[in-house]
Amino acid sequence: MVYSQFDFDQACQSIISTANYLYSQGWTPATSSNFSQKLDNNYCAITVSGKDKGRLIADDIMIVDFEGKPQTNQKPSAETLLHTNLYGWNDTIGAVLHTHSLNTTLISLLTNNNFLQLEGYELLKAFSGISTHENAIAFPIFENTQDIGNLAQEVINYLNTGVPCWGYLIKGHGVYTWGKDMASALRHLEAIEYLMKCELEIMRIKGGK
């Protein structure tokens, strides 16, 4: 199946409305963050580099193939491969969201391990495939780097271990998450934000004792 102009127009609307919401939450400061939506098994729509995510218009979204190559003369996000590698890895992924929120940035710096484990929270059921709070899930934390190709491969290597994963943190940077469609990806992101806020508050309370 090959995407149509209608598919691209729909993806633009989806990305813009989601970006407006995420900006309103304070999760995409300045020109940070990037968002994408799959168009078909070869291409995705993704935000153009350097755009204020609270003021996106259709011209701020472009098409790249799954190798990250632009299909127009626009410049895609520098982190495009962190999106396209996911689409290539699992064809059920339909959207990828990356934000630079305060909660995910701080927790990535305060966690000493290379992963953050969450367990016992009722909201774990917000993640696709989780049906009970009696679960423990881990979010890997990768070192920040300008070598996006290498980081993208590190992520895929981790996912190939078979450990269930709904997102990951980049130290001092933010979070990536995904879903079968934009609604699922947004649900995962909202759950992550709430859970990270809980973890930070637990750290604060324990630190005060």
Backbone bond lengths (Angstrom), bond angles and torsions (degrees), N, CA, C in turn:
res aa  C-N    CA-C-N  psi(-1)  N-CA   C-N-CA  omega(-1)  CA-C   N-CA-C  phi
1 M - - - 1.471 - - 1.517 109.76 -
2 V 1.333 117.49 131.67 1.456 123.17 -178.89 1.529 108.73 -109.61
3 Y 1.324 115.67 137.67 1.454 119.28 -177.63 1.531 111.28 -66.25
4 S 1.318 116.18 155.81 1.453 123.00 178.47 1.525 109.60 -113.77
5 Q 1.317 117.01 171.71 1.464 120.50 174.91 1.519 110.13 -60.46
6 F 1.323 116.51 -35.16 1.466 120.47 177.33 1.523 110.47 -61.59
7 D 1.343 116.73 -43.12 1.469 120.77 178.47 1.527 110.83 -59.53
8 F 1.338 115.98 -43.10 1.461 119.96 179.98 1.522 110.83 -65.99
9 D 1.329 116.74 -43.45 1.467 120.64 178.80 1.530 110.83 -60.59
10 Q 1.333 116.13 -40.84 1.466 120.39 178.44 1.522 110.97 -65.62
11 A 1.332 116.42 -40.12 1.465 120.91 178.36 1.526 110.47 -63.45
12 C 1.326 116.20 -40.86 1.469 120.49 178.31 1.524 110.33 -59.90
13 Q 1.307 116.60 -47.22 1.465 120.76 179.85 1.527 110.92 -61.47
14 S 1.330 115.91 -42.29 1.458 121.35 -179.57 1.527 111.02 -63.67
15 I 1.326 116.65 -45.72 1.467 121.19 -179.16 1.527 110.35 -65.94
16 I 1.316 117.32 -43.53 1.464 120.77 -177.81 1.528 111.26 -64.59
17 S 1.321 117.43 -46.21 1.467 119.76 -179.32 1.525 111.10 -65.00
18 T 1.327 116.75 -38.70 1.464 120.39 177.78 1.516 110.75 -67.17
19 A 1.322 117.09 -42.76 1.467 121.63 179.10 1.521 111.17 -61.34
20 N 1.338 116.70 -41.56 1.465 120.20 178.43 1.523 111.13 -60.27
21 Y 1.325 115.52 -42.15 1.472 119.68 179.59 1.526 110.74 -65.80
22 L 1.340 116.96 -46.57 1.465 120.53 -177.91 1.526 111.05 -64.36
23 Y 1.334 115.94 -36.50 1.464 120.15 176.61 1.525 110.27 -64.48
24 S 1.331 116.57 -39.83 1.472 120.40 -179.22 1.525 111.59 -65.08
25 Q 1.351 116.85 -24.03 1.457 121.74 178.19 1.526 112.72 -84.56
26 G 1.336 116.68 -6.94 1.465 120.57 -178.69 1.514 113.48 79.61
27 W 1.332 116.73 19.57 1.464 120.55 -176.33 1.530 113.12 -94.22
28 T 1.337 117.37 -4.22 1.473 120.40 -177.91 1.533 110.47 -132.06
29 P 1.337 118.15 66.01 1.466 120.68 -176.63 1.523 113.00 -65.82
30 A 1.348 114.59 151.72 1.468 121.94 177.76 1.535 109.42 54.34
31 T 1.338 116.80 -131.72 1.474 119.56 178.69 1.524 110.88 -106.04
32 S 1.324 116.79 22.44 1.461 121.00 -177.97 1.514 111.60 -71.96
33 S 1.314 114.95 172.77 1.466 124.43 172.89 1.529 111.86 79.86
34 N 1.321 115.42 160.51 1.457 121.83 176.10 1.522 109.30 -156.57
35 F 1.323 114.64 148.11 1.458 121.39 -173.93 1.522 109.82 -137.02
36 S 1.317 115.38 147.60 1.467 118.58 179.26 1.521 110.77 -146.43
37 Q 1.323 114.78 160.28 1.465 121.79 174.99 1.522 108.50 -141.53
38 K 1.309 115.29 133.76 1.461 121.46 -179.07 1.524 110.74 -67.77
39 L 1.340 115.37 139.04 1.463 121.36 177.53 1.524 111.63 -102.61
40 D 1.336 116.07 -43.24 1.460 121.95 175.10 1.521 106.93 -158.49
41 N 1.313 119.01 -161.85 1.462 120.56 -176.09 1.519 113.95 -82.09
42 N 1.317 117.22 10.04 1.465 121.39 178.80 1.520 114.53 -132.16
43 Y 1.339 116.72 -20.04 1.460 119.90 -172.38 1.525 112.10 -136.86
44 C 1.331 114.37 154.01 1.461 120.11 172.83 1.523 109.33 -139.24
45 A 1.330 115.63 157.20 1.458 122.35 171.64 1.521 107.35 -91.85
46 I 1.340 117.18 137.63 1.464 120.78 -176.43 1.522 109.69 -146.77
47 T 1.313 116.01 153.12 1.456 120.62 -179.67 1.523 111.67 -67.28
48 V 1.330 114.95 142.89 1.465 122.21 177.17 1.531 108.92 -73.38
49 S 1.304 116.93 150.17 1.465 122.35 -178.31 1.524 112.00 -63.41
50 G 1.342 115.43 141.83 1.452 121.32 169.29 1.509 116.80 76.55
51 K 1.328 118.52 17.31 1.459 121.34 -178.20 1.530 111.43 -98.90
52 D 1.312 115.40 141.74 1.455 121.81 174.96 1.528 107.62 -68.48
53 K 1.329 116.09 117.62 1.468 119.12 -172.49 1.523 113.83 -72.95
54 G 1.328 117.84 -10.74 1.445 119.73 175.40 1.515 113.18 -89.58
55 R 1.340 116.37 -2.19 1.459 120.41 -177.41 1.533 111.29 -132.92
56 L 1.303 116.62 32.53 1.462 120.37 -177.64 1.530 111.41 -68.50
57 I 1.329 114.96 143.96 1.458 122.31 169.34 1.525 106.97 -125.25
58 A 1.312 117.01 173.17 1.465 120.78 -175.61 1.532 112.29 -57.94
59 D 1.340 117.67 -33.82 1.464 121.00 -179.49 1.532 112.38 -69.97
60 D 1.327 116.91 -11.11 1.463 121.16 179.04 1.523 112.06 -90.07
61 I 1.319 116.06 8.26 1.467 121.49 179.37 1.515 108.01 -125.60
62 M 1.308 116.29 135.70 1.459 121.31 -174.82 1.521 110.45 -132.54
63 I 1.325 116.12 -179.90 1.462 122.02 -179.86 1.518 109.63 -115.79
64 V 1.324 116.44 134.87 1.464 122.27 172.78 1.522 108.29 -129.90
65 D 1.335 116.03 157.20 1.465 118.32 173.14 1.518 108.73 -87.24
66 F 1.322 117.13 178.48 1.453 120.45 -173.94 1.528 113.20 -76.26
67 E 1.321 117.21 0.11 1.460 121.29 169.45 1.523 110.91 -96.73
68 G 1.333 115.27 2.17 1.455 120.73 178.58 1.515 114.65 85.41
69 K 1.333 117.40 9.93 1.458 120.66 -177.18 1.527 110.73 -84.07
70 P 1.355 116.85 127.98 1.471 120.64 179.99 1.523 111.02 -64.67
71 Q 1.318 115.64 144.72 1.457 121.56 176.59 1.531 111.25 -103.02
72 T 1.345 115.86 2.12 1.464 122.52 174.69 1.522 107.02 -136.22
73 N 1.336 116.72 -175.56 1.466 119.75 -179.34 1.523 112.48 -89.63
74 Q 1.326 117.97 12.16 1.459 121.84 176.28 1.528 110.28 -81.54
75 K 1.327 115.35 162.52 1.464 120.83 -179.55 1.530 109.33 -103.30
76 P 1.326 117.31 119.03 1.466 119.35 179.66 1.523 111.22 -78.46
77 S 1.304 115.94 168.63 1.457 121.16 175.19 1.525 110.91 -52.80
78 A 1.326 116.04 144.92 1.468 120.37 177.75 1.520 111.24 -62.61
79 E 1.331 116.88 -20.09 1.463 121.42 -176.98 1.523 112.76 -100.33
80 T 1.321 116.21 22.40 1.464 121.39 -175.86 1.523 112.59 -54.32
81 L 1.323 118.16 -40.34 1.472 120.48 -177.92 1.523 112.62 -62.96
82 L 1.328 117.64 -24.09 1.459 120.00 177.16 1.528 111.09 -70.37
83 H 1.314 115.81 -19.12 1.464 121.56 173.66 1.530 110.39 -89.75
84 T 1.322 116.02 -55.77 1.464 120.01 -171.12 1.523 112.76 -65.79
85 N 1.335 117.80 -32.83 1.465 119.38 177.29 1.522 111.43 -63.63
86 L 1.325 116.49 -33.12 1.469 119.84 177.70 1.525 110.90 -67.70
87 Y 1.325 116.93 -42.75 1.470 120.06 178.47 1.529 110.61 -63.11
88 G 1.315 115.74 -38.61 1.457 119.32 178.93 1.512 112.91 -71.34
89 W 1.337 115.60 -29.86 1.471 120.55 -178.54 1.523 111.84 -74.11
90 N 1.327 116.86 -39.44 1.469 120.70 -175.63 1.520 108.90 -140.57
91 D 1.311 116.93 111.85 1.467 119.61 -174.49 1.530 113.64 -75.52
92 T 1.340 117.73 0.02 1.461 119.32 174.49 1.526 111.50 -88.52
93 I 1.328 118.04 -10.39 1.468 121.20 177.50 1.522 108.63 -74.46
94 G 1.341 116.16 127.60 1.455 120.33 -177.02 1.512 114.75 -114.69
95 A 1.345 117.71 -14.19 1.463 120.95 179.89 1.526 109.50 -156.90
96 V 1.326 115.57 148.05 1.466 122.12 179.42 1.527 108.03 -132.51
97 L 1.337 116.05 133.84 1.463 121.97 179.50 1.525 110.45 -123.87
98 H 1.316 115.81 136.69 1.468 121.33 177.02 1.519 109.13 -132.42
99 T 1.333 116.79 122.82 1.458 121.22 178.98 1.528 111.06 -126.99
100 H 1.329 114.69 164.62 1.464 123.22 -179.79 1.525 109.63 -117.66
101 S 1.305 117.07 49.73 1.461 119.67 -175.55 1.525 111.78 -71.03
102 L 1.325 114.97 159.67 1.466 121.29 178.47 1.521 110.70 -61.78
103 N 1.334 117.41 -45.10 1.463 120.66 -175.90 1.524 112.38 -60.78
104 T 1.331 116.71 -50.21 1.466 119.05 -176.16 1.523 111.72 -71.51
105 T 1.327 117.02 -32.10 1.466 119.53 178.40 1.520 110.34 -67.55
106 L 1.325 116.80 -46.36 1.468 120.19 -178.87 1.524 111.99 -65.81
107 I 1.333 117.01 -44.92 1.463 119.27 -176.37 1.521 110.78 -64.54
108 S 1.338 116.89 -31.86 1.464 119.71 179.12 1.523 111.44 -67.62
109 L 1.331 116.81 -28.36 1.463 121.28 -179.96 1.523 112.11 -86.67
110 L 1.320 116.98 -27.74 1.463 121.20 -176.01 1.523 113.20 -88.62
111 T 1.328 117.11 -17.80 1.472 120.90 -179.25 1.518 109.45 -84.16
112 N 1.331 116.36 125.31 1.462 120.81 -176.23 1.519 113.15 -79.74
113 N 1.316 117.51 -25.46 1.460 120.73 -179.20 1.526 110.68 -84.08
114 N 1.331 115.88 172.30 1.464 119.57 176.17 1.527 111.35 -90.70
115 F 1.327 115.26 19.57 1.464 120.54 173.54 1.517 108.21 -156.96
116 L 1.318 115.92 158.80 1.464 122.36 174.39 1.511 107.51 -118.74
117 Q 1.332 116.45 120.92 1.462 120.12 -179.57 1.522 109.91 -99.44
118 L 1.325 115.45 133.53 1.460 122.31 178.41 1.519 108.78 -119.99
119 E 1.326 116.98 133.86 1.461 119.47 178.97 1.518 110.87 -150.77
120 G 1.318 115.08 152.11 1.457 121.12 175.01 1.505 115.75 84.96
121 Y 1.315 118.19 -10.09 1.462 120.60 -178.87 1.532 111.27 -77.77
122 E 1.320 116.53 134.66 1.461 120.34 175.06 1.532 111.16 -59.91
123 L 1.334 116.14 -34.40 1.462 119.95 -175.06 1.534 113.10 -71.50
124 L 1.320 117.43 -5.53 1.466 118.68 173.90 1.531 110.63 -58.17
125 K 1.343 115.74 -24.26 1.464 119.95 -179.86 1.528 112.72 -70.26
126 A 1.327 117.10 -5.54 1.467 120.22 175.15 1.527 111.47 -73.79
127 F 1.341 116.60 -18.51 1.459 120.37 -178.71 1.526 110.21 -86.60
128 S 1.311 115.43 133.90 1.466 121.52 -176.71 1.516 111.00 -53.61
129 G 1.326 116.63 129.03 1.458 121.78 177.89 1.513 114.68 93.46
130 I 1.347 117.80 -10.56 1.466 121.21 178.83 1.534 108.33 -97.25
131 S 1.326 116.48 125.62 1.466 120.27 -175.81 1.524 113.17 -118.05
132 T 1.326 118.29 -0.75 1.456 120.82 -179.22 1.523 109.97 -148.95
133 H 1.340 115.38 152.31 1.464 120.05 176.40 1.525 111.26 -71.09
134 E 1.338 116.75 -13.32 1.468 120.41 -178.95 1.523 110.51 -80.47
135 N 1.313 114.74 58.82 1.457 122.39 -179.91 1.516 109.18 -139.56
136 A 1.296 115.64 157.52 1.471 121.92 171.63 1.516 106.55 -126.76
137 I 1.312 116.54 126.33 1.459 119.86 177.92 1.521 109.02 -124.55
138 A 1.319 115.48 150.85 1.465 120.78 -176.76 1.525 110.55 -117.51
139 F 1.320 115.00 138.27 1.456 121.40 172.20 1.530 107.58 -109.56
140 P 1.340 117.42 112.69 1.462 119.04 179.03 1.526 110.75 -65.34
141 I 1.323 115.70 151.32 1.458 121.76 177.38 1.528 107.94 -121.08
142 F 1.312 116.15 117.62 1.454 121.94 -179.14 1.519 110.50 -100.85
143 E 1.325 115.82 149.24 1.460 120.33 176.07 1.524 109.87 -67.66
144 N 1.324 115.34 142.89 1.456 119.98 177.40 1.529 110.14 -71.78
145 T 1.302 117.07 141.89 1.466 121.48 -178.51 1.515 109.39 -157.40
146 Q 1.324 115.60 154.11 1.462 120.90 173.91 1.536 111.13 -87.52
147 D 1.329 116.15 -8.22 1.465 120.75 178.02 1.524 108.34 -86.14
148 I 1.322 115.94 81.81 1.459 121.12 -173.20 1.531 111.93 -66.34
149 G 1.324 116.57 -35.49 1.460 119.34 178.48 1.516 111.50 -60.17
150 N 1.331 116.56 -42.73 1.460 120.70 179.53 1.529 110.88 -68.48
151 L 1.338 116.50 -40.89 1.462 119.99 178.62 1.523 110.80 -63.95
152 A 1.328 116.27 -42.85 1.463 120.13 178.99 1.525 110.80 -58.62
153 Q 1.335 116.42 -39.43 1.459 119.67 178.80 1.523 111.41 -70.81
154 E 1.344 117.58 -36.70 1.465 120.82 175.75 1.526 110.36 -58.35
155 V 1.325 115.99 -42.47 1.460 120.59 179.58 1.526 110.73 -62.21
156 I 1.313 116.72 -47.19 1.468 120.55 -179.71 1.525 110.67 -63.69
157 N 1.333 117.13 -39.34 1.471 120.23 177.94 1.532 110.11 -60.03
158 Y 1.324 116.41 -40.72 1.464 120.00 178.28 1.531 110.24 -65.73
159 L 1.313 116.86 -46.58 1.464 120.41 -178.55 1.524 111.34 -62.68
160 N 1.310 116.52 -32.21 1.468 120.88 179.84 1.524 113.19 -71.02
161 T 1.335 117.74 -10.02 1.468 119.72 176.15 1.527 110.38 -72.95
162 G 1.324 116.64 -15.61 1.457 120.09 178.49 1.507 115.03 89.46
163 V 1.335 117.41 -0.15 1.468 119.87 176.96 1.528 108.36 -69.58
164 P 1.337 118.78 126.40 1.472 119.63 179.56 1.520 111.30 -55.22
165 C 1.308 116.63 134.18 1.467 119.92 -173.98 1.527 109.48 -147.59
166 W 1.315 115.32 134.95 1.467 121.61 179.51 1.529 111.95 -118.75
167 G 1.318 116.14 0.03 1.452 119.70 -179.52 1.516 110.32 169.65
168 Y 1.315 115.68 173.71 1.464 120.45 178.37 1.513 109.93 -150.60
169 L 1.333 114.80 158.70 1.461 121.87 177.92 1.524 109.39 -106.35
170 I 1.320 115.47 151.54 1.460 122.20 170.60 1.524 106.07 -116.63
171 K 1.318 117.34 126.90 1.462 121.94 -171.77 1.528 111.66 -57.59
172 G 1.312 116.17 125.47 1.448 122.11 178.71 1.516 114.20 68.30
173 H 1.314 116.46 17.50 1.466 120.44 -170.05 1.536 111.87 -128.26
174 G 1.306 117.53 -59.96 1.463 119.48 -177.61 1.512 112.02 156.92
175 V 1.331 115.59 -153.58 1.459 120.93 -173.16 1.523 110.98 -132.35
176 Y 1.323 115.29 147.78 1.467 123.44 169.88 1.513 107.85 -117.95
177 T 1.321 116.14 136.65 1.454 120.70 172.44 1.521 108.94 -146.74
178 W 1.321 116.88 168.58 1.461 121.13 -173.37 1.523 109.96 -153.01
179 G 1.326 115.52 172.76 1.455 120.89 177.95 1.509 110.41 -164.97
180 K 1.326 116.01 177.28 1.464 120.09 -178.17 1.526 111.42 -68.15
181 D 1.324 116.01 -22.47 1.459 121.82 176.38 1.526 107.32 -153.11
182 M 1.339 116.81 -179.54 1.458 119.54 -176.93 1.512 112.24 -63.95
183 A 1.331 117.40 -38.33 1.463 120.41 179.76 1.525 111.42 -61.87
184 S 1.335 116.59 -41.47 1.469 120.49 179.35 1.521 111.07 -67.08
185 A 1.333 116.36 -42.60 1.460 120.31 179.20 1.525 110.57 -62.33
186 L 1.324 116.85 -41.51 1.463 120.77 179.23 1.524 110.72 -66.80
187 R 1.318 117.55 -39.61 1.469 120.39 177.04 1.521 110.49 -60.21
188 H 1.324 116.48 -44.05 1.460 120.17 178.46 1.527 110.62 -62.32
189 L 1.330 116.52 -42.64 1.462 119.71 -178.49 1.524 111.66 -64.40
190 E 1.321 116.88 -43.66 1.464 119.68 179.26 1.529 110.76 -63.32
191 A 1.328 117.00 -38.68 1.465 120.26 178.00 1.522 110.33 -65.30
192 I 1.321 116.56 -43.70 1.470 120.64 178.79 1.527 110.06 -59.31
193 E 1.330 117.09 -45.87 1.462 120.35 -178.56 1.526 111.25 -60.45
194 Y 1.323 116.92 -43.86 1.459 120.08 179.47 1.531 110.77 -64.10
195 L 1.318 116.25 -45.57 1.465 120.38 -177.25 1.521 112.07 -66.92
196 M 1.329 116.95 -37.13 1.464 119.66 177.08 1.528 110.66 -66.41
197 K 1.323 116.10 -37.48 1.463 120.13 177.06 1.527 110.24 -63.65
198 C 1.337 116.42 -40.82 1.468 120.69 176.28 1.524 111.20 -60.42
199 E 1.324 116.18 -45.89 1.466 120.42 -178.48 1.528 111.37 -63.60
200 L 1.323 116.61 -40.13 1.464 119.93 177.85 1.524 110.85 -64.47
201 E 1.321 116.68 -39.32 1.465 120.02 -179.81 1.528 110.34 -68.25
202 I 1.322 117.33 -37.65 1.471 120.86 175.99 1.520 109.82 -61.92
203 M 1.339 116.99 -43.75 1.470 120.70 177.81 1.525 110.46 -60.10
204 R 1.331 116.63 -41.93 1.464 120.40 -179.02 1.513 111.10 -64.36
205 I 1.347 116.10 -44.67 1.456 120.41 -178.75 1.532 111.05 -64.62
206 K 1.311 116.04 -46.31 1.469 120.09 179.70 1.519 111.52 -64.89
207 G 1.326 115.39 -35.72 1.466 119.34 179.97 1.511 112.83 -68.96
208 G 1.346 115.62 -22.97 1.468 119.69 -178.76 1.509 113.21 -86.16
209 K 1.332 116.60 -3.27 1.470 119.12 -178.55 1.518 110.90 -96.10
